Amino acid sequence: MSLTLSQLAVPTLLNGLRRLSHVLEVGARHASEHGIDPATLIQARLAPDMLPLSAQIQRVSDTAKGTGERLSGVPSPKLADTETTFDELQARLAATIAYLESLTPEQVDSGAEREITLKFGKLGTRFNGVDYLLQFGLPNFHFHVVTAYDILRNQGVPVGKLDYLGPIGTPITE
């Protein structure tokens, strides 16, 4: 059985975005229940030289949208990096989910052999679509998802592994 690019990319990105949305809900509820200023969580960092939670969410969104756009050739929505509340971060995730859900499998699959060039200042690299997805798109996406999760966990938000993973497999009832 072979997998298509759309089968690898879109469900994985959507699951990560939805799990992150759930983790943000838990964070917002925790702030409310414990009298914590939500801005404290939204601006929290794991280390002084790392981006805060808000920027991690923005990078998750940008990576997911960029991956969809690079593979499908369908322009993604441009979102300003101005979110400062849990509601604004949730709206950004919802917009990203809506964009990915709008892509057809044929659009995404058409990018398997497309040349994708990334530039990082003076540095750059080229991939075909499959290599881009597996070597950069998904790893970069997951890096920022888990960093956002870790920031909230580090701030005392009661999230665990199943909040990150979500429902897995088919339940066994015996």
C-alpha positions in Angstrom: 0.0 0.0 0.0 1.4 3.4 -0.9 0.5 6.7 0.7 -0.1 9.9 -1.2 1.4 13.2 -0.2 -2.1 14.5 0.7 -2.6 11.5 3.0 0.7 12.2 4.8 0.5 16.0 5.0 -3.1 17.2 5.5 -4.4 14.8 8.3 -1.1 15.2 10.2 -1.2 19.0 10.0 -4.9 19.1 10.9 -4.5 16.8 13.9 -1.6 18.9 15.2 -3.6 22.1 14.8 -6.7 20.7 16.5 -4.6 19.2 19.4 -2.9 22.6 19.8 -6.3 24.3 19.9 -7.4 21.9 22.6 -4.2 22.6 24.6 -4.9 26.4 24.3 -8.4 25.8 25.6 -7.0 24.1 28.6 -4.5 27.0 29.1 -7.3 29.6 28.9 -9.4 27.7 31.4 -6.5 27.2 33.7 -5.8 31.0 33.7 -9.4 31.8 34.4 -9.8 29.2 37.2 -6.5 30.3 38.9 -6.7 34.1 38.5 -3.8 34.2 36.1 -3.5 37.0 33.7 -3.8 35.2 30.3 -1.1 37.5 28.9 1.3 35.8 31.4 0.8 32.5 29.6 0.7 34.0 26.1 4.0 35.7 26.6 5.7 32.8 28.5 8.9 31.3 27.1 10.8 28.2 27.8 14.1 30.1 27.7 15.0 33.8 27.3 16.2 33.3 23.7 13.1 31.3 22.6 9.9 32.8 21.2 6.9 33.1 23.5 3.7 31.0 23.2 2.0 33.5 20.9 4.9 33.3 18.4 5.0 29.5 18.6 1.3 29.4 17.6 2.1 31.8 14.8 4.9 29.6 13.6 2.7 26.5 13.8 0.1 28.3 11.6 2.7 29.7 9.2 4.4 26.3 8.8 1.0 24.5 8.2 -0.2 27.2 5.7 3.2 27.3 4.0 3.3 23.5 3.7 -0.1 23.5 2.2 0.7 26.3 -0.2 4.1 24.9 -1.3 2.7 21.5 -2.0 -0.6 22.6 -3.6 0.3 25.8 -5.3 -2.9 27.3 -3.8 -2.1 30.6 -2.0 -2.6 30.6 1.7 -4.3 33.3 3.7 -2.0 36.1 5.0 -2.3 36.5 8.7 -0.8 39.3 10.7 1.3 38.2 13.7 -0.6 40.4 16.1 -2.4 37.9 18.3 -2.3 38.7 22.0 -5.3 36.8 23.4 -6.3 33.1 23.5 -9.3 34.0 21.4 -7.1 35.6 18.7 -4.8 32.6 18.7 -7.7 30.2 18.4 -9.1 32.3 15.4 -5.7 32.0 13.7 -5.7 28.2 14.2 -9.3 28.0 12.9 -8.3 30.0 9.8 -5.3 27.7 9.2 -7.6 24.6 9.6 -10.1 26.1 7.1 -7.4 26.7 4.5 -6.0 23.2 4.8 -9.5 21.7 4.6 -10.1 23.7 1.4 -7.3 21.9 -0.4 -8.2 18.9 -2.5 -6.0 15.8 -2.5 -5.2 16.4 -6.2 -3.9 19.9 -5.4 -1.6 18.6 -2.6 -0.5 15.5 -4.5 0.5 17.7 -7.5 3.4 19.0 -5.4 5.2 15.7 -4.9 7.9 16.5 -7.4 7.6 20.3 -7.4 10.8 22.1 -6.6 10.6 24.0 -3.3 13.2 26.5 -2.4 13.6 27.9 1.1 15.7 30.9 2.1 17.0 31.7 5.5 18.8 35.0 5.2 21.8 34.2 3.1 21.3 30.5 3.3 18.9 28.5 1.1 18.0 24.9 0.3 16.0 23.1 -2.4 13.7 20.1 -2.0 11.2 18.2 -4.1 7.8 18.2 -2.4 8.1 14.8 -0.7 11.5 15.7 0.8 10.3 19.1 1.8 7.4 17.6 3.7 9.4 14.9 5.4 12.6 16.8 6.1 11.4 20.2 6.9 7.6 20.9 6.8 6.5 18.2 9.3 9.5 18.4 11.6 9.3 22.2 11.8 5.6 22.0 12.4 5.9 19.5 15.2 8.8 21.4 16.8 6.6 24.5 17.3 3.5 22.4 18.4 5.5 20.7 21.1 7.2 23.9 22.1 3.8 25.6 22.6 2.6 22.6 24.6 5.8 22.6 26.7 5.5 26.3 27.4 2.0 25.8 28.9 3.0 22.7 30.8 6.0 24.6 32.2 3.6 27.3 33.4 1.6 24.8 35.4 -1.2 24.2 32.9 -2.5 20.6 33.5 -1.9 19.1 30.1 -0.6 15.6 29.6 0.5 13.4 26.8 -3.0 12.5 25.7 -3.9 16.2 25.4 -1.0 16.4 22.9 -1.8 13.1 21.1 -5.6 13.2 21.3 -7.7 10.1 20.7 -5.5 7.3 19.3 -6.5 4.2 17.4 -9.7 2.3 17.8 -10.8 1.7 21.4 -10.8 -2.0 22.5 -13.7 -3.0 24.6 -13.4 -6.3 26.3 
